[in-house]
């Protein structure tokens, strides 16, 4: 126990040195505005376009949200595999097209019953998902399930991830490749999954095994109450925020497959790892500070 507390103190010191410099929330927002100053206007236009095309719409209780950027080769197979009913609940599907320059939108348009929100320019995975969350909330979805557009997460496993929500056992559920299996052979990223899971578990006091899984199920309200600012690498931000907000966290085993086609857009392993670690520390410091300000001394 003493060893764990000492490790936490060292991590807090490291985080303080990072976050009090250029890694605080305001800096992250400023960087986002500097790199992609169009994000606010593009997102607002996408919301208005969706509203104009879908007056009077009410989503099914479960909404699968898929952010897609140049995934024309994969997205059709993903949409074909999304179940219409999971855990006895009807499922709708929303694809957020993140400024794709290929035929992603056309492929989605060929699938009856699939809703499409269009960002006219590439805004980043985190922005695309937040647009999906906003639409899910506005149109009455009770639960959101996130999937990737490359078929690495099998939509057929949705009932496994959704079940703790349907049974009121959790508010936020991670589909964990660590508890299940991963078909990828990238040893560096396998190690990263383990290291980041241990880091988040140590910082928050909540044990998790897979912080970067894109296969998640959550109450829609979680997406509206947890602060989110990241353009990319948003998975840890939402998870840590949910932990500090007091939501019940659960994990279920799933399988991570190889991409159906194309290449990963996450970038070089070292760069990805560094940025992901930065987001973990920045978010943890922000949420920990907020909890202390509100009289909560630790994550719940």
C-alpha positions as CSV (number, residue, x, y, z in Angstrom):
1,X,0.0,0.0,0.0
2,X,2.8,2.4,0.9
3,X,4.6,1.5,-2.4
4,X,1.4,2.3,-4.3
5,X,0.9,5.6,-2.5
6,X,4.5,6.6,-3.2
7,X,4.1,5.8,-6.9
8,X,1.0,8.0,-6.9
9,X,2.9,10.9,-5.3
10,X,5.6,10.6,-8.0
11,X,3.0,10.6,-10.8
12,X,1.3,13.6,-9.3
13,X,4.6,15.5,-9.2
14,X,5.2,14.6,-12.8
15,X,1.7,15.5,-13.8
16,X,2.0,18.9,-12.0
17,X,5.2,19.7,-13.9
18,X,3.5,18.9,-17.2
19,X,0.1,20.3,-16.6
20,X,1.1,23.7,-15.2
21,X,3.0,24.4,-18.4
22,X,1.4,24.0,-21.8
23,X,-0.8,21.0,-21.0
24,X,-3.7,22.4,-19.2
25,X,-7.2,22.4,-20.6
26,X,-7.0,26.0,-21.8
27,X,-3.8,25.2,-23.7
28,X,-5.4,22.1,-25.3
29,X,-8.4,24.2,-26.4
30,X,-6.0,26.9,-27.8
31,X,-4.0,24.4,-29.7
32,X,-7.2,22.9,-31.2
33,X,-8.3,26.4,-32.3
34,X,-4.9,27.1,-33.7
35,X,-4.6,23.8,-35.7
36,X,-8.2,23.6,-36.8
37,X,-9.9,27.0,-36.2
38,X,-12.8,25.9,-38.3
39,X,-14.0,23.2,-35.9
40,X,-16.8,25.2,-34.2
41,X,-18.4,26.4,-37.4
42,X,-18.1,23.1,-39.1
43,X,-19.7,21.3,-36.2
44,X,-22.5,23.8,-35.9
45,X,-23.3,23.5,-39.6
46,X,-23.4,19.7,-39.3
47,X,-25.9,19.9,-36.4
48,X,-28.1,22.3,-38.3
49,X,-28.0,20.1,-41.4
50,X,-29.0,17.0,-39.4
51,X,-31.9,18.9,-37.8
52,X,-33.1,20.1,-41.1
53,X,-33.2,16.5,-42.5
54,X,-34.7,14.8,-39.4
55,X,-37.5,16.9,-37.9
56,X,-39.6,14.9,-35.5
57,X,-37.0,12.1,-35.2
58,X,-36.7,10.0,-32.0
59,X,-34.0,7.4,-31.8
60,X,-34.3,3.9,-30.5
61,X,-33.2,3.3,-26.9
62,X,-29.7,2.3,-28.2
63,X,-27.7,4.3,-30.7
64,X,-24.6,2.9,-32.3
65,X,-22.3,5.9,-33.0
66,X,-19.5,5.4,-35.6
67,X,-17.1,8.2,-36.5
68,X,-15.7,7.6,-40.0
69,X,-12.8,9.2,-41.9
70,X,-12.1,7.8,-45.3
71,X,-13.4,4.3,-44.5
72,X,-15.3,3.6,-47.7
73,X,-13.7,0.1,-47.9
74,X,-14.8,-0.9,-44.4
75,X,-17.8,1.0,-43.2
76,X,-20.3,-1.1,-45.2
77,X,-19.3,-4.3,-43.5
78,X,-19.6,-2.6,-40.1
79,X,-23.1,-1.3,-40.8
80,X,-24.2,-4.7,-42.1
81,X,-23.1,-6.3,-38.8
82,X,-24.8,-3.9,-36.4
83,X,-27.7,-5.8,-34.7
84,X,-31.2,-4.3,-34.9
85,X,-31.9,-5.5,-31.4
86,X,-29.5,-6.0,-28.5
87,X,-30.4,-7.0,-24.9
88,X,-34.1,-6.7,-26.0
89,X,-33.7,-3.1,-27.0
90,X,-34.0,-1.7,-30.5
91,X,-30.8,-0.3,-32.0
92,X,-30.4,2.7,-34.4
93,X,-27.1,3.6,-36.1
94,X,-25.5,7.0,-36.6
95,X,-22.4,7.5,-38.7
96,X,-20.5,10.8,-38.3
97,X,-18.6,11.4,-41.5
98,X,-15.5,13.3,-40.4
99,X,-14.8,15.2,-43.6
100,X,-14.0,12.1,-45.7
101,X,-12.7,12.7,-49.2
102,X,-13.5,9.2,-50.4
103,X,-16.9,7.5,-50.9
104,X,-17.6,6.9,-47.2
105,X,-20.8,9.1,-47.3
106,X,-22.1,7.3,-50.4
107,X,-21.6,3.9,-48.9
108,X,-23.5,4.9,-45.7
109,X,-26.3,6.4,-47.9
110,X,-26.9,2.9,-49.4
111,X,-27.8,1.4,-46.1
112,X,-31.5,1.9,-45.3
113,X,-32.2,3.1,-41.7
114,X,-28.7,4.3,-41.0
115,X,-28.5,8.0,-40.1
116,X,-25.6,10.2,-41.4
117,X,-24.2,13.4,-39.9
118,X,-21.7,15.2,-42.1
119,X,-18.7,17.3,-41.0
120,X,-17.7,19.1,-44.2
121,X,-14.0,19.2,-43.0
122,X,-11.9,16.8,-41.0
123,X,-12.3,17.8,-37.4
124,X,-10.8,14.8,-35.5
125,X,-12.2,11.6,-34.0
126,X,-13.0,13.2,-30.7
127,X,-14.9,16.1,-32.3
128,X,-16.8,13.6,-34.5
129,X,-17.8,11.5,-31.5
130,X,-19.0,14.5,-29.6
131,X,-21.2,15.5,-32.4
132,X,-22.6,12.0,-32.3
133,X,-23.1,12.3,-28.6
134,X,-24.9,15.6,-29.0
135,X,-27.3,14.2,-31.6
136,X,-27.9,11.1,-29.5
137,X,-28.9,13.3,-26.6
138,X,-31.0,15.7,-28.6
139,X,-33.0,12.9,-30.3
140,X,-33.7,10.8,-27.2
141,X,-31.3,7.8,-27.3
142,X,-31.0,6.2,-23.8
143,X,-27.7,4.5,-24.4
144,X,-24.8,5.1,-26.8
145,X,-22.5,2.4,-28.1
146,X,-19.4,3.5,-29.9
147,X,-17.8,1.4,-32.7
148,X,-14.9,2.1,-35.0
149,X,-15.5,2.2,-38.8
150,X,-12.7,-0.3,-39.7
151,X,-14.3,-3.5,-38.3
152,X,-11.7,-3.9,-35.6
153,X,-14.5,-4.2,-33.1
154,X,-17.2,-6.6,-34.1
155,X,-20.7,-5.1,-33.8
156,X,-22.1,-8.6,-33.2
157,X,-20.6,-8.4,-29.7
158,X,-22.7,-5.4,-28.8
159,X,-25.0,-7.3,-26.5
160,X,-22.0,-8.3,-24.4
161,X,-20.9,-4.7,-23.9
162,X,-24.5,-3.4,-23.5
163,X,-25.7,-6.0,-20.9
164,X,-24.4,-4.2,-17.8
165,X,-26.3,-1.1,-18.8
166,X,-29.5,-2.9,-19.6
167,X,-29.3,-4.7,-16.2
168,X,-28.6,-1.4,-14.4
169,X,-25.2,-2.7,-13.2
170,X,-23.1,0.0,-14.7
171,X,-23.3,3.4,-16.4
172,X,-20.1,3.1,-18.5
173,X,-18.9,-0.1,-20.0
174,X,-15.6,-0.8,-21.7
175,X,-15.2,-3.6,-24.2
176,X,-11.8,-4.9,-23.2
177,X,-9.4,-6.7,-25.5
178,X,-7.3,-7.6,-22.5
179,X,-10.1,-9.5,-20.9
180,X,-10.9,-11.0,-24.3
181,X,-8.4,-11.2,-27.1
182,X,-6.6,-9.1,-29.7
183,X,-5.7,-10.5,-33.2
184,X,-3.2,-7.7,-33.9
185,X,0.5,-8.4,-33.6
186,X,1.8,-5.0,-32.6
187,X,3.7,-5.7,-29.4
188,X,4.4,-2.1,-28.8
189,X,0.8,-1.2,-28.7
190,X,0.0,-4.3,-26.6
191,X,2.5,-3.1,-24.1
192,X,1.0,0.4,-24.3
193,X,-2.5,-0.9,-23.5
194,X,-1.2,-2.5,-20.3
195,X,0.9,0.5,-19.2
196,X,-1.8,3.0,-19.7
197,X,-4.4,0.8,-18.0
198,X,-2.1,0.6,-15.0
199,X,-1.5,4.3,-15.0
200,X,-5.2,5.2,-15.1
201,X,-6.0,2.6,-12.4
202,X,-3.2,4.0,-10.2
203,X,-4.2,7.6,-10.6
204,X,-8.0,7.1,-10.2
205,X,-8.2,4.1,-7.8
206,X,-10.5,2.4,-10.3
207,X,-9.2,-0.8,-11.8
208,X,-9.5,-0.9,-15.6
209,X,-7.7,-3.1,-18.2
210,X,-8.2,-1.2,-21.5
211,X,-8.4,2.6,-21.5
212,X,-8.2,3.0,-25.3
213,X,-10.8,0.6,-26.5
214,X,-13.2,2.2,-29.0
215,X,-15.9,-0.3,-28.2
216,X,-17.9,1.2,-25.4
217,X,-21.5,1.5,-24.1
218,X,-22.7,4.2,-21.8
219,X,-25.7,6.1,-20.6
220,X,-26.2,9.1,-22.9
221,X,-26.1,11.4,-19.9
222,X,-22.5,10.5,-19.3
223,X,-21.5,12.1,-22.6
224,X,-23.3,15.3,-21.6
225,X,-22.0,15.7,-18.1
226,X,-18.3,14.8,-18.5
227,X,-16.1,17.6,-19.8
228,X,-14.5,16.8,-23.2
229,X,-12.1,19.0,-25.2
230,X,-9.7,16.6,-27.0
231,X,-9.7,16.5,-30.8
232,X,-8.0,13.1,-30.7
233,X,-7.1,10.5,-28.0
234,X,-10.5,11.2,-26.4
235,X,-11.1,7.7,-24.9
236,X,-9.1,8.2,-21.7
237,X,-10.5,11.7,-21.3
238,X,-14.1,10.4,-21.2
239,X,-13.2,7.4,-19.0
240,X,-11.3,9.4,-16.4
241,X,-14.1,12.1,-16.4
242,X,-16.7,9.4,-15.9
243,X,-14.8,7.9,-13.0
244,X,-14.5,11.3,-11.2
245,X,-18.1,12.1,-11.9
246,X,-19.1,9.0,-9.9
247,X,-20.4,6.8,-12.7
248,X,-20.2,3.0,-12.3
249,X,-17.6,1.5,-14.5
250,X,-17.5,-2.0,-15.8
251,X,-15.6,-4.0,-18.4
252,X,-16.6,-7.0,-20.6
253,X,-14.4,-9.2,-22.8
254,X,-14.4,-8.6,-26.5
255,X,-12.2,-9.4,-29.5
256,X,-10.1,-6.9,-31.4
257,X,-9.7,-7.9,-35.0
258,X,-7.3,-6.7,-37.7
259,X,-8.5,-3.8,-39.8
260,X,-10.7,-5.0,-42.6
261,X,-8.8,-2.8,-45.1
262,X,-6.6,0.3,-45.2
263,X,-4.2,1.6,-42.6
264,X,-4.5,3.0,-39.0
265,X,-4.8,6.8,-38.8
266,X,-3.3,6.9,-35.3
267,X,0.2,7.7,-36.4
268,X,3.6,6.5,-35.3
269,X,3.5,4.4,-32.1
270,X,5.9,6.6,-30.1
271,X,4.1,9.8,-31.1
272,X,0.7,8.2,-30.3
273,X,1.9,6.9,-27.0
274,X,3.3,10.3,-25.9
275,X,0.2,12.2,-26.8
276,X,-2.1,9.6,-25.2
277,X,-0.1,9.8,-22.0
278,X,-0.3,13.6,-22.1
279,X,-4.1,13.4,-22.3
280,X,-4.3,10.9,-19.4
281,X,-2.3,13.2,-17.2
282,X,-4.0,16.4,-18.3
283,X,-7.4,15.0,-17.8
284,X,-6.6,13.4,-14.4
285,X,-5.2,16.7,-13.1
286,X,-8.2,18.6,-14.4
287,X,-10.8,16.2,-12.9
288,X,-8.8,15.8,-9.6
289,X,-8.7,19.6,-9.2
290,X,-12.4,19.9,-9.9
291,X,-13.2,17.2,-7.4
292,X,-11.2,18.9,-4.7
293,X,-12.8,22.2,-5.5
294,X,-16.2,20.5,-5.1
295,X,-15.2,18.9,-1.8
296,X,-14.5,15.4,-3.3
297,X,-11.0,14.3,-2.4
298,X,-10.8,11.3,-4.8
299,X,-12.4,9.5,-7.7
300,X,-15.5,7.5,-6.7
